[in-house]
């Protein structure tokens, strides 16, 4: 039976030899790209389009037409191929529609070698977009799956190709349009689109809004899924940072662009390891999950890529479920309205029609839930094997790996900031990983009015929890860096965080005691500001050897408690400067503050808040993914009750620092 997909939904493929049939109301251009493990197209030979209709494993039409047949053989695509994207674009010609919203929704049907239907997908929800990534085939646990994407581009084919990582996308787009132009001139008409009964499952899921920051991503819009604040109903909602090749805030880009899992600071001429072999699956059942089955240069990188693959799969599976439920409920309501508005139905009995409408809604909702439960079961099983295999930087505090902790010799590629989950499956927690070195500061929100959970606590309790959370993150950063390569400063003007700071102070990991009072604030900020200036000048002049010999070259973290207490205008200016310029030269902020406490400064501090990744000391649904902008519940890391793991780890960090300085 053919599965009807909705945007974001995926489906396993029983064959590697496939045919894609495209039906549209107007002539469209069809093409395909092959992408490597970084989500990029390595060269022109990895594309199929009218000017070059074949590439390894894919063949497309040479003309723009209303009906296409695309041949795909996933068994013969290059071994380095991890994603095959099928592209559609409206031709550039006089009288041609400006966007897909002006034409009938294109319909795709994917069939096997004998013509048996596998999946179908109708591209709904498009408007001014004149090019679209319709579907993609991708590897998952050494098997191929298909995903309904439906990502449109208002900038046309050139913008789409640029987002796919194609060199000189504008030139290639022009070549493609020139190739199909003669055929368009000879076209006298196109057949009507293929239609079926209610063949599409649901309206498109919510697309990403631009934001201010990234949770780990590339090619995502900015609430900040990168570095801008999303257009979300929840104030302070930010996109989950995604793995980024440059690990930098994302500005404006298409919400479903390719995700790069490349480590930006690791170079190698050898191909990445494909990961451990996956045991064969029993007939009719998915392959058993294996920890580290993603690609990467090391086990650490393979686990990192696998975690974010799980995150993406959960986001899209949930989007498909929500979209299907919304469609079913909308259709039920429409059928009920028609039944109740028809006078004849009232006489003949509208109860039967209403019951039938509800039954159809329940059936569609039940099928959607079955598909979601299947995906959740697979992801839960995968999480069960991934969590025990995580290294210290990715592991929870209750992981046994911390009991055998030793100071590392190298900086890990990422740090766990907590967990993420969705209401459809609160028990499935996905680690929230942020790339290292930090590219932006952190803000632990100590306000009571920013979340429901915080509003139930008194002010002293939430502030204590916020400071405990900040110390927790600082301790983890100290633990995952090699000895002596990470330095922590603390600004606690009124001394209100003394009890929370005790583990850092008593273990000896701080070079100086927490700074207090206005003078302490001024001293610490002045020293760090001077360090940023010196390193910036040295970098620009290419004279790193000219830095003062007593300059601490380690990464610097400054914990700021109770902002803006003890901060004058000059100190506020310095703090904003450190937030903007510090991360690029190894100086990072960890703010513990209630934004309303600083309301007297007005909008002057808005850039400061937007530059920091907001996290909370209590669970709160304020983070959004870059694909469909789900509100993910963030769970801060916690120390198990009665555990001495934090004290033990900090003691070993202090010992390693002392030994390293001898």
N, C-alpha and C positions, 0 to 999 in steps of 0.2 A: 504494500500500500504506500502511495506517495505521501510523504510528510509535507504539510504546508507550513513553511517557516515564516516567522515574523522577524522584524529587525532585531539583530543581536543574538538570535537563537542559533545554536549549532546542532549538527547531526552527524553521526558516524557514517562512513562510506563503506559499503560492502565490496566495492570494486575500485580499481585504480584507472581503468579505462572508462571514460565517461564522454557523454555528449551533452552540451548545453544548448538548449533551444531558446532563442530570444524572440519574443513577439512584441512589437511596439506599433503605435498608431502612425508614426512618422519614421522616415529614414533615420537611422542612428549608426554611428561608427562603433565597432566592437574591437576590443584589444585585450591584451593580458600582459602582466608583468610577473617575473619570477624574482623573489626577494630572498636574500640570505638570512643568516641567523640574527643580523643586526637590523632587519627590516628594510634593507637598502637594495637597489638594483645595481649589481656590480658593473654591468656594461651593456652596450646596445644589443648584444646577442641574447640577452635575457628578456627581450621584449618581443611580442607578436602584435602587429598592427597592419593596417592596409598597405603601407609601403614596404613592409617586411612581414608577410602573413604567417610565417612559421618560426618558431624557436623550439628548442628541445622539449618535446612533450606537449606542445600546444600549437594549434593551427586555427587561424581566424579567417574571415572573409576579406577580400580585397576591396569591397565596395561598401558604401553606406546604403543600408536597406532596412526595411521594416521587419524582416525576419532573418535571423542568423542561426547558423549551426556551428558551434565551436567544439572542436575535438580536443580532448585532454587525455593524456596518458601519464599519470603521476608516477608510474614505475620507471619512466625514462627521463624525467626531468633531472638536471644535475644534482649530484648527491648533496651539494651545499644548499640546495633550495629548501627553504622552510615555509614559504608562503607563496601561493599562486593567486593573484588577484585578477578578477574579470572586470573589465572597464567598459563603460558605455558613454558615448558623448554625442551631443547634437552637432551636426555639421554646420560650418560657417558658410552660409549662402544667402542670397537675397530671398526674403520671404520665409526663411527658416525660423522656427520658434525660438524665442530667446531663452527659454528654460523648460525643464521637464514639467513644470506646473501647467504649461499650456498644451500639453499633449496627454493622450491616454497613458496610464501608468504602465511601464514596461513589465512584461511577465517573463520569468525564467523558469524553465523546467530542466532538471538534471536527470538524465537517464543512464542506465547501465549499457553494457555492450550488446545486449539482446533487446534493447528498447524498453526494458522495465523501468518504470518511474521510481526515482529515489526521493527527490525533494522538489518542491516548487516554491517560488517566491515572487511576490508582486511588489514592485518598488513604489510604495506610497509615501506621501508626506513631503515630496519634493516641490519646490516652487521656482525660484530664479536660477537654480543650479542647472548648468548646461553640461556637466560631466559628473559621473558617479562611479564609485567602486561598488559594483552590484553584489558580488559574493566573493568569498575567498576560501581557498583550500589551504589548510595548515596542518603541520605535523603536531601530534600530541601523543606522547608515550609510544613513539615509533609507529604510529598509525596515522592515517589521514582522516580529517574531518572537514566538513563544510560549514561555513558561517554566513548567514545573511547579514550583509553589512549595510548597504543603502546609504553610504556616506557621499553626499553631494558637494559640489564645488561651484560656487557662483563665478569664480574666476575661470571656469572652463577647463579644457583639456590641459592647458599649460600648467595651471595651478595643481591639478590632480597629479600630473607627471612629476612636478617638483616635489610634492609631498611624498611620492613614492621613491624619491632619491635618484631620479633620472638626471644625467648630465644634460645641460643645455635644453631644458624642457620646452622653452618657447620655440626654439628652432625645430624640435621634433614635432611639436603640435602643429606648427605651420606646414611641415612636410606632409603630415597625415591628412590635413584638410585639403592641401593641394592635390594629393593623390586621389581622393574621393570626389573632387569637384567635377571632373568630366562625366562621371557616372550620374551625378545629381542633375547635370544639365540635360541628360537624356531621359531622366525619369519622368513619366507622365502621371504617375499616381501610385499610391501605396494601399495595400489591402487593410481592412479594419483590424484592430487588435483582436487577438484571441480572447475569448471570454469563457468563464466557467461560473458555476454557482458558488457565490461566497468563497472564492478560492484564497483570498488573502485573510490572514488571521487577525490583524489588529492594526490600529494606527501606530505610526512610528513612536518608538519610545522617546522620552525626553532627550534632547541632544545637549551636549555640553554647552554651558555658557562660558563666556570669557571670564577669566579670573585673575588673581594676583600671584599665586604661588603654585608650585608643584608638590603631591604627597610622596612618591618616587616617579616623570614622564616627558616624553618629547612629543612634539607635534600636537600638544593639547592646548586648548585655549587657556586664558589665564583667569579664575577666582584667585587667585593667585595663583588642579591636576596638573598649577604650575606655578604664576606669580601675580595674579590679579584676583579681586574678590568676585565670586560668581554671582550671577543674578539669582539669588536663592532667597526663599522666604525666611530663612534663619539668619539673623545677623551674625556675622563672623564666620559664616560657612566658607571653607576653603577647599580647594581641590587636593586630593591625596597626591603627594609627590610621587612621581613614577620614575622608573629607571631612565636616566637621561644620558646620552652620549657625552654631553658637555656638562651635565649636572648643573645646569643654570636655570634661573627662572624662565618660564616659558611666556612669551608674549602672546601674539594672536596667531593661531594656526587652526587648521581643521580639527574638530574634536576627536575624530577617529583615525588620526594619522598613524603611521607606523611607529611602533614602540621600539626604541633601540635598547638592547641589553648590553651593549659594548661597555667594557670598563674603560673610562676615559684616560686612565693613567697607566695602562698596561699595554705594551707593544710587543708583538711577537710575529715572526714570519711563519710560524707553524700554524696549521689549522687548529681550531678548538677541538677538544675532545668531545665525542658525541655522548659521553656519559655511560653509565653501566648498562649492560644488556638487560632488556625487559623480559622477564619470563613469559613464555607463550601463554596465551589466554585459553581457557576452556571454550569449546565451541558455543557460540551464542552469548558469551559473557565478555565484558571488557578485560583488557590485560590488567593484571595486578599492579598496583602502583609501586614505584621504586624511588627511593630518595636519590636525588641528583640525576634524574634522567634528562634534564635539559642540557643544552650545549654550554660550554664555557672552558676557560683555560685551566681551571682548577675545580676541585670539589666545592669550594666556597662559592665560586661564581656560578656553578651549575645549580646549587641550592638557591642562590639568590634569584636566578632566572626562573627557577621552578616556583618559588613563592609568588613572584609577580605574575606568572602564568596562571596560578590558582586564583589570584586576585582578579585577573581579567575574566577568567571563566566564570567566577561567581557573579561578577558584575553583569556580564552579558546574559547568563542564564536567568538571573533574577529579573533583568529588564524584559526578557522574552516572556516570562511568566506574568509580570505585571501588565505588559501590553496586551497579552492574550485575554486576561481577566477583564481589562478595561473594554476591549472590543466586545467580549461576550455580554457584558453588562449594558453597553451602549446599544447593541443589537436588540437585547431583551426589552429595553425601555422603548425603543422605536416600535417594536412589534406590539407592545402593550398600548402605546399611544394610538397606533393605527386601529387596533381592535376596539378601543374605547371611543374613538372619534367617529366610527362608522355606525350610523343609526341602525342599519340592518343587522349588524353584529349584536347589538343590544337585544334585539328581538329573538334572534336565533341562539343567543347564549354566548357571551364573550368569555365566560369562565373557562371553556375548553381551550380557546385561543391563548388566554393568559397562562393557563397551566402548561400548554405546549411551549410557550415562549420561555417560561421559567425552566422547564425541563431541558430545553436546548442550551440555555445559559449554564445550567448545572453540568451538563455533559461537556461543554467546551472548557469550563473552569476545571472540571475534574481531570480532563486530558492534559491541560496545562500543568496542573499540580503533579500529575504522574511524571511528566517530563522533567519538572523541576526536582522532584524527589529523586529521580534517577541521577541527575547531575549532582545533586547535593550528596547523595550516597557515595558517588565516585570521589568527590572532593574531600569528604570526611575521611574516607579510607586513605586518600593520598596524604592528608594532613597527619593521620596517625603514624605514617612512616617517615614523614619529613621532620616533624618536631623533634623526635629523639636524635636525629642526625645533625641538628644545627650546631654550628660552632658557638663559642661564648658570645660573640658580638650579636648573633641572631637569636640567642636562646633566652627563655624566661629565667627569672631568678631562681625558680624552683627546679631548674634543669640540673641533673647530676654533674654536668660538665664544669659547673662552677666549684664543685668540691675539690676538683683537681686543678684549680686555676693556677697558671703561671703567667708571668708577664710575657706578652707576645714579642716576636722579633720583627714583625711587619705590621703596618697599619691595615686593618681589614677594609674591605670594599664598602661596607655598610654597617649601620647600627640599628638595633631594634628600639623603636620609640614607644612601643605598646602593641596593641592588637586592634583589629577592625572586624566588625561583624554587621550583618543585616538582619532585620526583624524576621524575615522568612526562615532563618536558621541561626538563632542566637548562639547555639552551641558550637558552630563552626567559626573558629577565630583564625583570621589570616594575620600573620606578623606584619606590622607596619615598619618597613625598612627604609632608612634614609642614607643616601650615599655619603661617604666620607672622602676627603675632608668636608666639613659642613660648608654649604654654599649660602646659608642664610641662618639667622639666629632663631632662637626659640622663645616663645612667650607662654608661660604658664599662667593662665587666667585665674586670678584669685577672686573674681567678682561673683556675688551671689545671684545677680539678676541675669546672668548669661545662659543659664541652663536650669532645667527643672530639678535635677538632682542637687545642684548647688543651692537652690532656693530653699531647700528643706533644712539646711544647716545654718548655724549661727555664724557670724562674721569671723570670730576667732578660729572656729573649727575649719572653715574653708581656707583661711589664710595659712593655717598650720599644714593642712594637706597639700596646698600649693607649694609650700617651701619644701616639704618632704619629697614631693615629686621632682622638684628641681635638683635636690641633692641626689636623688636616685639617678637622674640622667647624668649629672656631673660625675658620679662615681663610676657609672658604666663607661663614660668617655675616657676617664683615667685608666680604667682597667683594660680597655681594648687597644690603647696606644702602647707602643714600646716604652720602656722606662725612660723618663726624662724628656719625652717628646710631646708632652701635653701638660700645660700649667693652668691651674685654676686660681682665679682671684675672686674675692667675695666683697661685695658692698652691702652692708647691713646698717644703714644710718642710725636707727634707733635701737639696734640690738634685739629686735623682736624675733629674729629667726635663730637665736642662739641654740635652742633645744634641737631644732632640725639640723643645724650645722654641726652638732657635736660629733657625728661620725667622721666628718672631714677633718675637724680640728684635732680630735684626740688621736686619730691614726697617724698624723704627721704628714699627710699628703699635700698640705698647703704650705707654701714657702713663707707666707706672711699671715698673721691673724686677720679675721674679717675687719674691713675698714668701717669705722663708725663716725658719725657726725659729719658736718659739712666739710671739714678739713680732710677727713678720710676719703670722702667722695671725690673731692677735687684732686687729691694726690693720685689715686688709682686711675681716674679718667685721664688726667694729664699725662701720666706715664704711658698709658696704652695709646693715647692719641699721638704722642711723640714717636712711639714705635711704628705706628701705621705710616706716619710721614716719612720716617727714615727708610723703611723698607720700600715704600713706593718710589722714592727718589732713587734708591739703589737699583731697583728693577728697571725703571725708565732709562737710567744712565748705563745699564749693563755693568754695574760696578758693585756686585754683591760682596766682593772682598773688602770694600771700603766701609762696611758696617762696623760700628764700634765693637771691640772684642767682648765687652761685657753684655752685649745685647742678647737676650734670651730668644733663641731661634725656634723654640718649641711653639706648637700651636697654643694659642691663649684663649681661655674662656673666662668671662667675667659674669658672675652671678649677681644680679641686681635685685635686691629685696625692697619691698615697700615703696617702689617708685610712685609718685615723685617726692616723697618725704626726704628732706635733706638736699634736694636738687635746686640750685638757682638757675637763672637763665643761661649762664655760661655752661654749666654742667649738662643742661638739657641739650644744648647745641652740640657739645662733645659726644653725648650719647647718640644723637642722630647721626653724627659723622661716623662713629664706630659702626653703627648698624649698616650704613651705606657702603663705606669703604673698607671696613675691617675684614670681612670674610675673604676678600681676594688676597689678603696678605697674612692670613692666619690669625685674625682676632675676631672672636665670636661673642655674641650676647646671649645670655639666658635670663630673661626678664621674668620676675614674679610680680605681677601688678594687676590691679583692677582698673580698667580703662576709665571708669567713671571718676576715679580719684584724680585723674589728670585732666578732667573736663575743663578746668579753668584755663588751660593753655589753648583751648579751642581747636580749630582744624590744623594748627601748626604741627601737631604730633600725628596726624593721620598717616603721613608717609612712614613714620616709625612703626606703627601697628601693622601696616600693610607689608612691610619688609620682613616681618617675623612670622614664623609658622606658629599659629595658635594651637596649643594643646591644653587640656583641662586636667585638673586633679581628680575628677570624678567622671564616670562614663557619660558621654555626651555625643549626640548625633549632629556633628558640625562639620564633618569632612565630606568632600564630594569626589567621586571618581571622574576621570576626564572623558569617559565615553557617554554615559547617560545621566551623569550627575545625581546618582543615588546619594542619599544622606546616610553615610556610614557612621555607626556608633564607634567612637574611639574609647578604648579601655586603656588607662594608663598602666604602666608596669607597677607591680606591687611586690613587696617583700613578704614571703609567707609568714604568718603570725608565729612569733617565737623563734624565727630563724636567725642565725648569726652570720648568714652568708655575706651581708654587706660589710660587717665588721671584719670578717676574715679576708675578703677580697681587698679591702682598703689597706689592711695591714700588710698584705703581700705586695701591693702596689708601692707602699711606703718603703718597704725593705728593698724592692728592686730599684727604686729611685736613689736610695742611699748607696747601694752597691754600685750603681752605674756612675756615681759622681766621684768615687774614690780613684 
